Amino acid sequence: MRIAQASGLFTLALFAASAAASAAAAPDGKAIFLAQKCNVCHSVSAAGIERQVKSEKVAGPDLTTATAQHDKAFLTKFLKKEEMVDGKKHGKEWKGTDPELSALIDWVKEPKK
C-alpha cells in the first residue's frame, strides 16, 4: 500500500515539475518586446506601452493595429529584414532567438484587454 502511495506521489510530483518547466520555458512576448527595446520606436497602446522616441521621422507605428494586416510568417521575415513594408525593411534586424521572435509576434498580434 505504501509503495502505491509513494508511486502516486512521485508521479504527481513529476507531472507538476513538468508543467512548471513548460510554463517557465514559454517566452513572454511583452518582456521580450521591452528587453529588445522595441518600445524605443513602437507603441502598443492597447498594452499601455508608449514609444520613447519623440521624432515622427524615426518612430515606427503603433503595433496594436499595424500588425493586423500581416500574418506571422510575413512579420517574422520582416523583422529578420527578409521582407519589406511600403518598400522599406525594418529599421533594426532581429537579434533574439526564433522562439523569442515567435512569442513576441504572438503577443503583439493577440488582442489586449
C-alpha positions in Angstrom: 0.0 0.0 0.0 2.8 2.5 0.9 4.6 1.7 -2.4 1.4 2.6 -4.3 1.0 5.8 -2.4 4.7 6.7 -2.9 4.4 5.9 -6.6 1.3 8.1 -6.9 3.0 11.0 -5.2 6.1 10.6 -7.3 4.1 10.6 -10.5 2.2 13.7 -9.2 5.5 15.5 -8.4 6.9 14.7 -11.9 3.8 16.0 -13.5 3.9 19.2 -11.5 7.6 19.7 -12.2 7.0 19.1 -15.9 4.1 21.6 -16.0 6.2 24.2 -14.2 9.1 23.7 -16.6 6.8 24.1 -19.6 5.4 27.3 -18.2 8.9 28.6 -17.4 10.2 27.7 -20.9 7.5 29.6 -22.7 8.9 33.1 -23.6 7.0 36.1 -22.5 6.3 38.3 -25.6 5.8 41.5 -23.6 9.1 41.0 -21.7 10.9 40.3 -25.0 9.4 43.4 -26.5 10.7 45.5 -23.7 14.1 43.7 -23.4 14.7 44.1 -27.2 13.9 47.8 -26.7 11.1 47.7 -29.4 9.4 50.4 -27.3 12.0 52.9 -28.3 10.3 53.2 -31.7 7.0 51.4 -31.3 3.9 51.8 -29.1 1.5 49.1 -28.2 -1.2 51.4 -26.9 -3.6 48.5 -26.1 -1.0 47.3 -23.6 -0.2 50.8 -22.2 3.2 50.9 -23.8 4.2 54.2 -25.5 7.2 54.7 -27.7 10.2 56.5 -26.2 11.3 58.4 -29.3 9.5 61.7 -29.9 10.6 62.2 -33.5 7.9 61.2 -36.0 10.7 60.7 -38.6 12.2 57.7 -36.8 9.1 56.5 -35.0 7.5 53.2 -36.0 3.8 52.5 -36.0 1.6 51.6 -33.0 1.7 47.8 -33.2 -1.7 47.4 -31.7 -3.2 47.8 -35.2 -0.2 47.8 -37.6 0.4 44.0 -37.2 -3.2 43.1 -38.1 -2.6 43.5 -41.8 0.2 40.8 -41.9 0.4 37.2 -40.9 3.0 35.8 -38.5 5.2 34.3 -41.3 5.4 37.7 -43.0 6.2 39.6 -39.8 8.9 37.0 -38.9 10.6 37.7 -42.3 10.1 41.4 -41.9 11.8 41.5 -38.6 14.7 39.5 -40.0 15.0 42.0 -42.9 13.9 39.4 -45.4 10.7 41.3 -46.4 9.7 45.0 -46.9 6.7 47.1 -46.0 6.0 50.1 -48.2 9.4 49.5 -49.9 11.3 49.6 -46.7 12.9 47.0 -44.5 12.6 47.1 -40.7 14.9 49.6 -39.1 16.5 47.1 -36.7 17.4 43.5 -37.5 16.1 40.9 -35.0 18.9 39.7 -32.7 17.0 37.3 -30.5 16.2 33.6 -30.9 13.5 32.2 -33.1 11.3 31.1 -30.1 11.6 34.6 -28.7 10.6 36.1 -32.1 7.6 33.8 -32.3 6.5 34.7 -28.8 6.9 38.4 -29.5 4.8 38.3 -32.6 2.2 36.2 -30.9 2.0 38.7 -28.1 1.8 41.7 -30.4 -0.9 40.1 -32.5 -3.1 38.9 -29.6 -5.9 41.1 -28.6 -5.1 43.1 -25.5 -7.6 43.7 -22.6 
